[in-house]
Amino acid sequence: MITSAQLRGARAMLGLTVETLASESKLPISSVEALEMDLNSKDMKALAALRAALENHGIVFLAGGSDGTGGAGIRFKHWSENDGIRPENLNATNDD
């Protein structure tokens, strides 16, 4: 089960507004805000829609203890060599 902190963090990592995420997940803004504050609402359809929208942007949700230590988290999906230029390698010389 993902946490409200993971939802907030994933949206922040992507630089998405609540309005954009709501539009992409086809949910009301109030539902996105409610799930980011507290997952006790148990609206599994809304949670699945948010998760799918964030995963479409390349977010991976990590379960607590999935790496042997630590709690739940998020990260970007693995980049392969053919996925283009990694963000940290972008600069003026390779700007198209």
N, C-alpha and C positions, 0 to 999 in steps of 0.2 A: 504494500500500500504506500503510495506516495504521500508526502506531507505538504501542508500549506507553505512551509518554508521553501520546499523544493520548487513549488509552483512559482512563488515570488522570485526566487533566485534564477530560475530558468528564463522567466520573462525579462528579468534585468540583464542577464548575460546576453540575450538576444537584442536588447534595446527596444523591445516592443512596448507600446502603450497598452493600457487596459482595453482601450477602445479597439485597437488593432487586433489584439488577441480575441476579444469578444466577437469581432466580425469574422475572423478566420475560423473560430470554433462554432460559429452560428449560435452563440449564447447571448443572453442579455448581459450588459455590463455589470449589473447588480449580482448576477450569478458568479461571474469571474471574481469580483471583489469579495463575495462571501466565501468562496472556496479558498482564496488566498489568505483570508483571515482565520478560517476555522473549517476543518474538514468534517466536523461533526454533523453536517447537514445530510451526509450519506447519499447525496444525489450522484449515484454511480454513472448515470448517462452523461451528466454534465462533466464529471471528472474525466471520463473516458474521452470526451470531445476535446477538453483542454489538453490532456496528455497527447492525443493524436496530433493536435495542431503544433504543440511544442516539439514533438518528435519529428514532425515534417521539416522543422527548421534545423534538425541535427542534434537535438538534445537527447541524452541518454540518462535515465533515472536509475540511480544506484540504491539498492536496498541496504539497510543498516547491517554492517558486518560483512558485506559482500566481498571485501578485500581482506578479510581476516581481522580487521580492526576498524574502529570508527563507526560513525552513524551513517544515516541516509545521506545521499548527496546527489550531485548532478555533474555532468561533463558533456563536452561535445563528442559526437561520435568519432570514431577513428578515421583519420585522414589517410588515404592511400597516396602513393606518389603521383597518380594520375588525376587527382582531384583539383589540380591547379596550384596556385601560390598560397601558402599558409599565411594567415593574417599578419603574423609577426615578421614575415619576410617582404611585405608590401613596402615599396618605397618609390620615389620619383623615377628611378631608372627603369622600373618594370611596370609603370603605369601606362595602360593603353589608352 
